[in-house]
Amino acid sequence: MFHKTSLLTTLFLLCLAITVFGAWPKADNVVTPPGATLGWDNTNGYWRPLGSSFSDGALSTIDYEHHKIHEGRHFSSQRSFTLGSNGVASYVIQAPASSTDIFTHMLFMLDGSAITQFDLYEGSDLAPATTATAFNSNRNSAITAQTLIYSSANASGTTGTLLTSYKGGSATNQARSAGQSHATEELILKKDTQYHLKITSGSADNLVNVKILWYEQPK
């Protein structure tokens, strides 16, 4: 019974393959290193390895953020500057309009060489002043960011709702006691909403680095 069932199963799969593909795939169309996982390419009509290494046939995968880089929808904006004691720098981030199908997934990498406080607000209405340069992480792509970043803003206006706050660093021994805030969980920005990143220095000669990373995902 076992052998009869196995034979029927094999014949069924063979008939199914012939029905779907029109004919059994030719052996010379099976381009594969040893141990590779295959998938049928309907466009070209042959089997191909699924993202495998041709040296050892291992299945290769990348994380989603890395995939968005290849897709040309990953962006970054970076700036280094110095703040004095009680000095303040403000970033304004404008999420895409509600009329678009774009959602912004954002990460922040922030540090100061001395006492530094980072505050992120949602729903601010500050007047942006200076547009920050945003680069597409895929330098071969012509896609431009729909999310707008401004590296300065006028002080007047509503700050908004505080989402997160971090304070760290030291006034002395600065290189060893830097204030750092590196988010590992992405923030999906609310559409048609302004965000305010406020950076406050508690020490003189505070070297601050701001790196904003994001990808834009159609719904």
ABEGO torsion letter per residue (X at the ends): XAAAAAAAAAAAAAAAAAAAAGBBBBAAABBBBBGBBBBBBAAAGBBBBBGBBAAAGBBBBBBAAAAAAAAGABBBBBBBBBBBBGBBBBBBBBBBBAABABBBBBBBBBBBABBBBBBBBBGBABBBABBBBBBBABAABABBBABBBBABBBABEBAEBBABBBBBEBABGAAAABBBBBBABBBBBBBGBBBBBBBBBABBGBBBBBBBBBBBBBX
